[in-house]
Each structure stands twice: as C-alpha cells, then as structure tokens.
Amino acid sequence: MFSRYKKDDAKPKLVEVQKNEPAAAVAAAKPAPAPEKEAKTAARAVPMDKERKRKERLGEVKAELHKRLLDDLNLAALDNASEGDLRSEISAIAGEALEDMSIVLNRDERATLNQELFDEVTGLGPLEPLLKDDTVNDILVNGPKQVFIERDGNLELTDTQFKDERHLLRIIDKIVSAVGRRVDESNPYVDARLQDGSRFNAMVSPIAVDGSLVSIRKFKKEKLAIDDLVNFGAFTEEMAAYLQAAVSTRLNIIVSGGTGSGKTTALNALSSFIDNNERILTIEDTAELQLQQTHVGRMESRPPNVEGKGAVSQRDCLKNALRMRPDRIIVGETRGEEVIDMLQAMNTGHDGSMTTIHANSARDSVSRLENMIAMAGIEMPLKAVRSQISSAVNLVVQVSRLQDGSRRMTSITEITGMEGEIISMQEMFRYQRVGLTPENKIIGHFTATGVRSHYSERFRMWGYDLPASIFEPFEGN
C-alpha cells in the first residue's frame, strides 16, 4: 500500500488488544467489567477529567504511531517527496497501525492525528500550529507541560504539551541542527533563527532546572506600514509627518524601549521613509529588519563555534560596513562595544543612521550609551563622551508596551546639544495617560508639547516645511 517510502525491512508491530474498541478507550485494552457501585461512580466522573484522560491516551497513541513512522519510513527518500505524497504515506501507515492496535477514531480525530504526525515528521511537532497562527507573537515553553503564547500583548497558557522532556529535547535538537548548531550539557544554551526568520532561544539541563526553556519571537511576514501603526493607535498622523521629515532629512535616530515594546517594528516603519536611491547596510544579531528599498545589504553576526572560534561580532560587521560606501547604516540593536563605532559613523558622513537600544526613557537611553562606552574599555572624560553622543544622535523615539498589552510611541525627544556638561534635550510629543477602564484598558491621548522643533530650519531647507499647528498641543483619538 505504501511501499514507495517504506523501508524494506519494516515489519508491523502488533499490539494485542480487543477488536472494535471504541474511541474513548483509544490505546488501552478494554478492562474487565467493574462492580456496579464502581460503575455508578465512574458515570459521575467530571467531564474535564474524562477529556484530559482522553487527550493523554490520544497522546500515547500519537507517540506510538510516531515511533512506527520513524521505523517504517525511509527518511532519506523523504527529501524529494512532495507534501501530498508524504501526507498520503503517513495516513496509510497510521491507518494500518491503528488497525493493528484495534483503535477506532472518527474522521475529525483521524484528520487531527494525521496532521500532528505530519508536523512531527516534517515540522516542529506541537509547536507547528502555534507557528502557523498569525495572531501569536511569541511562543514560550517552560518545560514539556507548559506552553505559553503572547497574543495582542497578553500572555496565555495553551493546552499544547509535549509528551515528556525527551520529546521537547528532540524538537529543540531538530531546530538547532538545521542551522548547524548543537545544544547539550556541555553547551546548554543556543540562539538561532528559524527558516522563516523567527528568533529562537533555548536553554536545557542543567541550566534549566524544571525542564528545557524555549522562546520563539515570531517573524512577521507582513511588515506594518506607517498607516497601519497610525490606525492601530501607536502614534498620530502629526507624529508620523514629523518622523517622515526627520528620516528624510537624515537625522540620526535611536529607537528606545524595553523588551517586546515594538522597537524593531518602529525601526521598520521609520525605514520606509528612506529614499529608494540610498545605499543602506543593516547589521543585526538576528536578521529581523524588513526593508523595502532596492539597495539594501544585510549582515548578521555569528557566534563562536564549538571550539570557541569563528565569532563575528556586530562591531566586526560595522567596521567592514564603513568600508562599503553606505549612505545609511542601521544597527538592529546596539548593546556592546560596537556603540563607539556606531557613534563615529553617525558623526562622520553617515547621517540618517538608526539603531535601537534598551532603555526606559530618552534620558535613560543617553545614560545607557555612556555606560556602553565605558564597558567597551574606552577611557574618555565624561564631558567628551557626552559631547560625542550629543553631536551624533539627533532624535530619541521612545516606545513602550503598556500594562494592558498595547504598544505606544510614548515620547519623541530631540537632542539639541550641550549645556555645560549636560546633554540638552526637548520633548516634542508624548503619550498622556489619563485613566484606566474597568477592563484595565488604558485611557490616554497623544499630544505635542508646544515646543518648536530645533531642526525646523533643516526641515525647511530640505523641502519639509511643517506647519506650526503640528507642534501645538492636541489630543489624539
């Protein structure tokens, strides 16, 4: 029936159970009739317990069928098999195995089982449906029995589970081996990128105490444009007009925010204002940026190999990028010694460069830059460091994930120079919170601060004569 991909020496493994067993019994042999009293007690069992037991038994059936697939399928031949052929083959092997095991499933259960087996063989097992769900932003695994997702900024516990720790480790190994990496006791953590660009991080025993930890930051297939973010309430049309002028006139911009606040999304949106004739080089630890311009060169850093050699840092990429005649350099995230090269590039002919940084406010982002320069081992007087920062960075865009899960551009701040030993800054726009609904949704609006832009004359010279009304306090929708 399914000889094309079946191993020549594969033999069916018979499991002695009674024929025509109902689906509720699934993998277990039918027990002897219980006393009448016990039967009444069983009849009053909580439905949720029955459903849980049924799922556990279906899980055992799936595990047994997956073992048979690995034994029966000629995995080497699957590389050239079409998806339709493979699905047909898996369905045939599963059908024969269910018949051998005397298990009866309805059509929906059989379709679900075949899909799960297909995911086990070709994909990432229980994680595959979550990866295909476009509403899921993050997948967080805390051991084999706990899988959380983030949807619309809120964490949810799913009913997705792995059979055991070995099952979870097998899926982790499948991911990392596909990108030429490994994870085990001697190398218990790994950072990688999935085929679709999603970021993958895992930690296993002995570092992970209660089971392996996995986090997947899903890659958005469709880039959110400025209009989309305005419609979602991330910022206003007036703020978008100001940002368009700032990017087009080649101001150096830092996007600041916490983890998961939407820094990369904001950076992607800002990059849409870059002229199509400019040469752009992007440097990232994990390639996430989705620039739509014609002339884009993408670089990705590389960690050391098993022997501790072959590492290529963001700083190495940045040094080489400076020799490749870029008009703009975009660094996915500045977090280490590459900061000094980034600032020097912004100061020496690469106006309009952009990067992101972890910080809670515009003032805090400047302090973070100072700390990174100090950690890089560069001994400079504090005033000289601040002077370098103030002349390199023109604009700090602060993004935040608020307590209700919404993401907002909470502040746009200009850096205007030095006053003594202090970097002078002026806030142009902010998100003003005014309250909280009974459903814990934040009530607020965007407003300008009433301050005239320090770069108004620059905007005008480049053909972006923004009306004064943009800088007048207003309320957003």
N, C-alpha and C positions, 0 to 999 in steps of 0.2 A: 504494500500500500504506500509506503513512504521510503522506498529504497534509495532515492536519489541522494539524500543527505545522511542516511543512516549508516552507522559503522557496520562493517561486515560481520564482526564478532558479537554484535549486540544481541543479547538474549533477554526476553521479557522476564521480569522478576514477579512471580506470583505471590500474592498475599492471600492467605486463606481466611476469607470472610464469607458470610452468607450472601447468597444471590438476592438481587432485587431489594437491597436495603434502602429505606427511604433517605432523602437528602438530609434530614435532621440528624441522622446518625453519622453521616459522612464517613470518616475513616475508621471508626471503631467497630468491632464486631458487635452484633446485637446481643445485649445482655439477657440473662435468664429472667423470666417474669418475676417482678418484685412482689412481696406481700401486699395485700390490699391496702393496708394502712400506709405503707410507704408510697404506693401509687397515688393515693389521695394527696399526700404531702407534695409529691413531685408535680401534681396537677396545679398546685397553688404556687409554683415557683415564680419568682419575679421575672417578668418578660425580659428585662435588661440583662439578667444573668443568663437566660437562655440565648439571647443574641450574642453575648460575649463568648459563651462556650461554643456556639456555632461558628463564630469568627475564628476562634482558636483552632477548632477542628479543620476548618477550611484552610487555615494557615499551615497546619500539619500536612494536609493533602498537597498543598502547593509546594511545600518543601520536598515532599517525596517525589512529586512529579518533576520538580526541577532537577533533582538528583538523576532521575531517569533520562531527562533530556541531555544532561551532561554526559551520561554514559552512552546514550544511543546516537546522539547527533555527531556527525563528522564536522567538528568546529572549523577545521581548516578549509572545508569546502564552502562554509557559510559566507566567506568574504565576497564571493562572486554571486551569491544568491540574491534574487530580488526580494523585496519586502513581502510581496504576495506569495511567492514560493515558500518563504520562511514561515509565514503565518500558517499556510496550509500544512506545512510539515509539522509544526508544533501542535496544531489542532489534531492532526492524525495520531501523533504519538501520545498526546494527552488523552484522546478518546479511547485508544487501545488500553492505556494504563488504567483509566477509570473503570473500564470493563473488567480488566483483570482484578481490580480491587473491589469489584461489586459495589461501586458508588454511583448513585443516580443523582444528577444535578439537572435543574431546569435550564431553559435556554439562556436566561439572563446570567445565572451563576456560571454556566459554562463559558459564555462570552467574556465575562469578567475574569475568569480564571485563565482563559487563553491570552487575554491582554496582559495580565500580570506575568504570565510565563514569558511572553514575548519581551516585556520590559526587563525581566531578569536576564534573558539571554543576550539581548542587544543593547539595553539601556542601563539605567541605574536603579532597577528594582522598584521598591516602594516610593522612591523619590521621583520617579518619572512623571506621574500625574501632576505633582506639585510643580515640576519644572515646566510642564506644558500649560499650566494655569497662568494666564496673563495677569490676573488680579493679584498674584502673590509676588511680593517684592523680595523677601528674604526667607530662607529655609534654615531653621536652627535645630540641630539634633543634639539632644542631651542623653546619650546612651541609646540602646536599642528600643526602648519602650516609650520614649518621649520625643515627639517631633512637633516643634512649634513653627508657625509661619507668621510673617508680618503682612497684613493686608490693610490698606488705607491708613497706614501709620500705627496700627494696633496689633499687638501680639495675640495669637490664638493657638490653643492646643488642638492638634488634629488627632484623628483616630488612626493615623498612619503609624505602623510599627514594623520593626524588623523582628525576625524570628528569635535571634539571640545576638550576642556580641560578635560571634564569628561571621554571621550574615552581614552585619554592619561593616566589619573589617574587610570583608570581601568586596563590598561596594566601594569602600574607600580605596582599596588597592586597585580596583578596576579604573577608577578615575585617575589616580596619580601615575599608574603605569602607562596610561595612554599619552601622557605628556613627558615621559621619560624620567619620572621621579619615583622615589620609594619612601615608604614610611613604616617604621618598625620600632622596636625597643631602643635601638641604638640611635635612631633618628625619628623621635616621636612626634614631630610636627611637620606640616608641609603647607605651602601656599602655592596655589596653581590656578590655572584658568581653564574652564571647560571649553568644549568645542564651539559653543555659541557665544563665548566671551564672558560668561558669568564667572565671578570670583569665588574661588573655593579655598577654604581653610579647614584643616583638620588637626586634632591632637589626639593621640592614642595613649594607651597604658605604657609606662607607669605615670606619665604626667596627668592624664585624665583619670581621675580616681573612680568615678562611678559609671564608667563606660565611655567610649570614644565620643569626642565632641566634634561636631561638624557645623560649619556655617557657610551658606551659599548666598552671595549677593547676586541676584539675577540680573542679567544683561537685558536692558530694554531694547527690543527690536526696532521700535519706532521712536525716533528722537522727538522730545517735546519741543515745539517751537515757542517763540515768544508769545504769540497769540494764545496758544494753549495754556501757558502759565498765567497769563492775564485772566483768561476765562476761569481757571481754577482758583483764582484769588491769591496767587503767590505774590503778586505786586500789581501796580496800576498802570494804565496806559501812559500817564505822565512820567512815571518812573522808567518805563520802557523807552520813551522818547529821550530821556536824559541819558540812559545807558547806551542807546544807539549812538548818540553824539560822542560819548566818552570813548567807546570802542572804535568808532570810525576815525576819530581824531588822534588815535594811537596813544591814549593814556595807558599807563601800566596799572593793572588791576589785580588785586588779591581778593579771592572769594574765601571768606572766613566762616567757620561754623563747626558744630560738633559732629560726632559720628551719626550717619544716617539723616543728616539735616537737609541733604539735597545739594551739596557743594558741586558735585560733578554735573548734575542736571543743570544747575545755574551756569556753570562754566560752558557747557554745551550750548546753552541758549545764547550766552553772550558772544560765543564764537560765530554765531550766524550773522552777526553784523560785520564781520571781516570781509573786505573786498576780495572778490574771486581772483584777482590778478596777483595777490600777495603769496609769497612762499612761506608756508607755515611748517614748523617742525614741532612734533609733540613728543614728550618724554614722560613715561609712566612706569610704575612698578607692575601694574596690571592694566593692559590696554582696555580702556573703557570709553574714551572720548570718541564721539561720532561726528567728526567734522565733515561738512558737505562741500567744502571748497575743492577746486580742481587740483591745486598744487599743495599737497599735504604729504609730509614724510613722517611716518610713525616709528617711534623707538620704544623698546621695552627693556627694562633692566633684567638681569639674570642672577639668581642666587648661586652660591658656590655648589660644586658637585659633591659627590660622596667623599672625595678626598680633600675637600675644602679648597679646591682651586676652581678657576674659571669664572669667578664672580665678575659681573659687570654692573657697577652701581649707576644710580641716576646722575651722579657727578661725572662719571666717565662719559655717559651719553651726552651730558650737557657740554662738556669740554669739546667733544667732537662736533656737536651741533653748531658751535660757534664758528667752526671752520667750513661750514656747509652753506654759507651765504643765505641765512634765514632772514626774512623780513620780520617775522614774529616767532617767538619761542613760547610754547605752552607746556608748563610742567604740571602733570596731573596732581601731584601733591608734594609740597616742599616740607620735609621733615628732618633733614640732617645737614651734613656738611655741604651739600650742593647749594645751600642758601646763598653763600658768598658769591658763587659763580652766577647764580640767578640775578642777584642784585647788580653785579657788574655788567651783565648783559643788558639789563634794563637801563643802565646808565650810559652805555657805550654803543649806541646805534641800533638797538633792537627795541625801539619804542613800540608800545602796544602789546607787550608780552603779558602773559597772565599765568596765575598759579592758584592753588588752593592751600589752605593752612588750617590746622585745628586750633580754634580759639573761640572764646565766648563773646567777644566784643571787638570793635575796631581798635580800641586802646590795648586790649589784651593781645591782639594779633601782632602789634608792634613789639610788645614785650617778648612774645614768642620768637620773633625774628632775632631780637637781641640775644636771647638765650641760645638759639641755634648757632649763631656766630661764635658765641663763647665756647659752646661744646665742640665746635669744629677745630678748636685749638688755635684760633687766630687771636693774637694779643693786640688789641686796639683800644685806645681810650674810649670811654663810653660816648663822649661827645662825637668822636669821629664815626663810631658805629651808627649813632642816630642820624648824623649828617648824611651818611651813605644811604640809610633807609629812606629818609625824607626826600632825597633827590631822586631815588629810584622808584618809589611807589607813589602813585597819584591818587588812587581810589581804593577803598576797602568796602566790599559788599558783604554784609553780614546776613547769613541765612540761618534759620533755626527751625527745629521740629518742636512744636508747642505741645503742651500736656494732653491735648485732645487728638494728637497724631497729625495735625495739619502742619504743612511746611510753609513758611512765610519768609520773604525777604524783609527782615526786621529793621535793617538800617543800611543807608548808603552814606558813607563818610569820605570827605576829601581830605587829603594830607596837603597842607599848604606851605610847609617849610619848617623852619626852626625859630623858636623864641628862646634865646639863651641856650640852655642845654635840653630844652623840652621840645618835642615834636608837636607842632601846632596842627590841630585838626578841626574841621567843622562838619557837623552832621547836616545832610541835605534833606533826607527823607527818613521817616521812621514808621514802624507799626505801633499804633497806640492801642493798648488793651484797656477795655472799659468794664468788663464783667465776665460772668460765666452763666450759661443757661442751666436749667435743672438737669439737662442731659450731659452736663460737663463739656459743652461746646463753648469755645472762647468767643466772646463778643469783642470786636475791635474794628479799627479802620486805619487806613494809611493816611499819612499827612506829610506835607512838606513842612520844613521848619521856618520858612520865610527868609532864609539866608540866600543871598545871590551867589551863584557859583563862582569860585575862584578862577575857573577856566572858561568863563563866558566869552572873553575876547578870543581865546583859542578856538572855541566852537564857531564863533562868527567868521573868523579868518578861514576856516575850513568849509564854510557854507552851511553851518548848522546854527542858525540864529534862533535860539529857543525863545519863545515868548515869556515875558516876565511872569505870566499867570501860572506857569509850571511850578515856580518856586514859592507861590503863595500857599499858606496852609489850606488844606482841603480835606474832605472826608471821602474815603473810598467806599465802594459798595460792600 
